[in-house]
Amino acid sequence: MEIQLICQGHPLWEKTMAFARGSSWSAGPFLANMMEKNAFRDWERVAVATDGEQPAGYCVFAEKDELPEEYGFSPFIGFVYVDEKYRGRRISEQMIHEVVQYAGTLGFRKVYLMSGEHGLYEKYGFEKIGEYRTIFGTTDQLFYKNTGEAEA
């Protein structure tokens, strides 16, 4: 399994967009539309796990996620998805690890993640901050992880 951080123009961009659009998760087509419109800042990335040439999972590293802007947390890992036939191989952990390392190279000291999953992201070294109301009117948990980047 190979993990790559991609942006528009990368050879895997179109294939990852098609994979997201056809994924079993309802957020996949939303991500595919974002990719089609290239609705990303120049430093934001889509992490894609590939089995040979075939995408097996993805996640996004972006400035914002589902929190209202007044909270001011940034940047986020979002859209974490692994295809059913690849689950149980710690692929999401590998993608998240790559994103956290990348965030550190950009100077970010923390990375945030919103999730309704209980007990999953703590295994990856994330700490729960609390529960927050989202822009969708739901409540999710907010987690953070230090990137290892030293404070200036």
Secondary structure as GFF3:
##gff-version 3
##sequence-region A 1 152
A	DSSP	beta_strand	2	6	.	.	.	ID=ss1
A	DSSP	alpha_helix	13	21	.	.	.	ID=ss2
A	DSSP	alpha_helix	27	37	.	.	.	ID=ss3
A	DSSP	beta_strand	45	51	.	.	.	ID=ss4
A	DSSP	beta_strand	54	62	.	.	.	ID=ss5
A	DSSP	three_ten_helix	69	71	.	.	.	ID=ss6
A	DSSP	beta_strand	76	82	.	.	.	ID=ss7
A	DSSP	three_ten_helix	84	86	.	.	.	ID=ss8
A	DSSP	alpha_helix	91	105	.	.	.	ID=ss9
A	DSSP	beta_strand	110	115	.	.	.	ID=ss10
A	DSSP	three_ten_helix	121	124	.	.	.	ID=ss11
A	DSSP	beta_strand	127	133	.	.	.	ID=ss12
A	DSSP	beta_strand	139	146	.	.	.	ID=ss13
###
